[in-house]
Amino acid sequence: MTHARCLCVALLTGAALLLAGPASAQALQGQAPDQAPTAPPVERLPGDMTLAGLAELIKRIDPEARADGNAVQFQVRERTLILVGDERAGRMRIMTPIARTDAIDIEIVQRMLQANFDAVLDARYAVANGIVWSVFIHPLPPMDEAQLANAIGQVYIAAATFGSTYTSGALVYGGGDSNEEHRKLLEGIKQQIAPEI
């Protein structure tokens, strides 16, 4: 395993522990959660998607995806992504680390915020625990195959274009090749998840 991949795996595991809460931390460490706090019950949105359902769809993209508790770690084109969810709260997120915050300057932070407004669309650039992330946050129950494919593609593309075009690939203006390359990636992910989409 390369140094970069080891660092990415360590960052993602840490992120899952921090973002998913104590129950997930215990599950990822092989311990059964005893009195771990959970999210308070909330009114669920319509839909029947579950974390197990999302994990099955993700395994169509990466058969070696690893599910631990309420987190699933998987690969898209050599980039490690992680899905974390809370069925009780009815929320999920897909994310991938991009850079350490101490390695970026204020101009990049400003550009990230500008992109959040007009270019990364459903994905977002975010900062947590000293890391810049590409992240997609959404209610869990209404997720479907097409939305999941789109979310994964946007998170991947937002991370890949960090430092250049800062886009999620869903909509790019201009006469270059980016639209076609992004379209191919999104279509490829959709076909892996559900060939009939």
C-alpha positions in Angstrom: 0.0 0.0 0.0 1.4 3.4 -1.0 2.2 6.1 1.6 -0.6 8.3 0.1 -3.1 5.5 0.2 -2.2 4.7 3.9 -2.6 8.4 4.8 -5.9 8.5 3.0 -7.2 5.3 4.8 -6.1 6.7 8.1 -7.8 10.1 7.5 -11.0 8.4 6.3 -11.1 6.1 9.3 -10.6 9.1 11.6 -13.2 11.1 9.8 -15.7 8.2 10.1 -15.0 8.0 13.8 -15.5 11.7 14.3 -18.4 12.2 12.0 -20.3 9.1 12.8 -20.1 9.3 16.6 -19.1 6.9 19.4 -21.2 4.0 18.3 -19.4 4.0 14.9 -16.0 4.4 16.6 -16.6 1.3 18.7 -17.9 -0.6 15.7 -14.8 0.3 13.6 -12.6 -0.7 16.4 -14.3 -4.1 16.7 -16.1 -3.3 20.0 -19.8 -3.6 20.5 -21.4 -0.3 21.4 -23.0 -0.7 24.8 -24.6 2.5 25.9 -23.4 4.6 23.0 -25.5 7.8 22.4 -27.5 7.9 19.2 -29.2 10.7 17.4 -32.6 11.7 18.8 -35.5 10.3 16.7 -36.6 12.7 14.0 -39.5 12.6 11.5 -38.2 10.7 8.5 -38.7 11.9 5.0 -40.5 9.6 2.6 -38.4 6.9 1.0 -37.1 3.5 2.0 -33.3 3.7 1.4 -31.2 2.3 4.2 -27.4 2.3 4.8 -27.4 -1.4 3.9 -29.1 -0.6 0.6 -26.5 2.1 -0.1 -23.7 -0.3 0.8 -25.0 -2.9 -1.7 -25.2 -0.2 -4.4 -21.6 0.9 -3.6 -20.4 -2.7 -3.9 -21.5 -2.6 -7.5 -18.9 0.2 -8.1 -16.2 -1.4 -5.8 -16.8 -5.0 -5.0 -14.0 -4.7 -2.3 -15.8 -1.9 -0.5 -15.5 -2.3 3.3 -18.5 -1.7 5.5 -18.0 -1.1 9.2 -20.9 -0.1 11.3 -22.5 2.9 9.7 -19.5 3.6 7.4 -18.6 2.2 4.0 -15.1 2.8 2.5 -14.7 2.4 -1.2 -12.6 3.3 -4.3 -13.4 5.3 -7.4 -10.6 5.5 -9.9 -7.9 5.1 -7.2 -9.5 7.7 -4.9 -10.8 6.5 -1.5 -14.3 7.7 -0.6 -16.4 7.0 2.5 -20.1 6.9 3.1 -21.3 7.6 6.6 -24.9 7.6 7.7 -27.3 7.7 10.6 -30.5 5.9 9.9 -32.1 7.2 13.1 -31.5 10.8 12.0 -32.2 9.9 8.4 -29.0 11.5 7.1 -26.0 10.4 5.1 -22.8 11.9 3.6 -20.2 10.8 1.1 -16.8 12.4 1.4 -13.2 12.2 0.4 -10.2 14.1 1.9 -8.4 16.7 -0.4 -5.7 18.6 1.5 -4.5 19.6 4.9 -5.8 23.1 5.9 -2.4 24.2 6.9 -1.2 23.6 3.3 -3.7 26.1 1.7 -3.7 29.9 1.7 -6.6 32.3 2.1 -7.0 32.7 -1.6 -7.8 29.0 -2.0 -10.2 29.2 0.9 -12.0 32.1 -0.8 -12.1 30.2 -4.1 -13.6 27.2 -2.3 -16.4 29.3 -0.9 -17.0 30.9 -4.3 -17.2 27.4 -5.8 -19.7 26.3 -3.1 -21.9 29.1 -4.3 -21.9 28.4 -8.1 -19.8 25.5 -9.3 -19.8 22.5 -7.0 -23.6 22.3 -6.9 -24.7 19.4 -4.7 -21.3 18.5 -3.4 -19.4 21.0 -1.2 -15.9 21.8 0.0 -15.8 21.6 3.7 -13.2 21.8 6.5 -13.2 19.5 9.5 -10.3 18.4 11.8 -7.7 20.2 9.8 -8.6 18.6 6.5 -10.4 20.0 3.4 -13.0 17.6 2.2 -15.2 17.2 -0.8 -18.6 16.1 0.7 -22.2 15.4 -0.3 -24.8 15.6 2.5 -28.3 14.4 1.9 -31.4 12.9 3.6 -31.0 9.1 3.6 -34.6 7.8 3.0 -35.2 9.5 -0.4 -31.9 8.5 -1.9 -32.1 6.4 -5.0 -29.7 4.8 -7.4 -29.4 7.8 -9.8 -28.9 10.2 -6.9 -26.2 8.0 -5.3 -24.4 7.8 -8.6 -24.6 11.5 -9.1 -23.4 12.2 -5.5 -20.4 9.9 -5.9 -19.5 11.5 -9.2 -19.8 15.0 -7.8 -17.7 14.3 -4.7 -15.0 12.6 -6.9 -14.9 15.5 -9.4 -14.9 18.2 -6.8 -11.9 16.6 -5.2 -10.2 16.1 -8.5 -10.7 19.7 -9.7 -9.7 21.3 -6.3 -7.0 23.8 -7.2 -8.0 24.2 -10.8 -11.7 24.6 -11.9 -13.3 23.8 -8.5 -16.3 22.1 -9.9 -18.4 19.1 -9.2 -18.8 18.4 -12.9 -22.5 18.6 -12.9 -22.4 21.8 -14.9 -19.3 23.4 -16.4 -19.3 26.4 -18.7 -16.8 26.8 -21.4 -15.5 25.2 -24.5 -13.0 22.7 -23.1 -13.1 19.0 -22.7 -14.1 19.0 -19.0 -17.9 18.6 -19.6 -17.4 15.5 -21.7 -14.9 13.9 -19.3 -17.1 14.6 -16.3 -20.2 13.3 -18.2 -18.3 10.0 -18.9 -17.4 9.6 -15.3 -21.0 10.2 -14.1 -22.4 7.9 -16.7 -19.9 5.2 -15.8 -20.8 5.3 -12.2 -24.6 5.3 -13.0 -24.1 2.2 -15.2 -22.2 0.4 -12.5 -24.9 1.1 -9.9 -27.9 0.4 -12.1 -27.4 -0.5 -15.7 -31.0 0.4 -16.5 -30.5 4.1 -15.5 
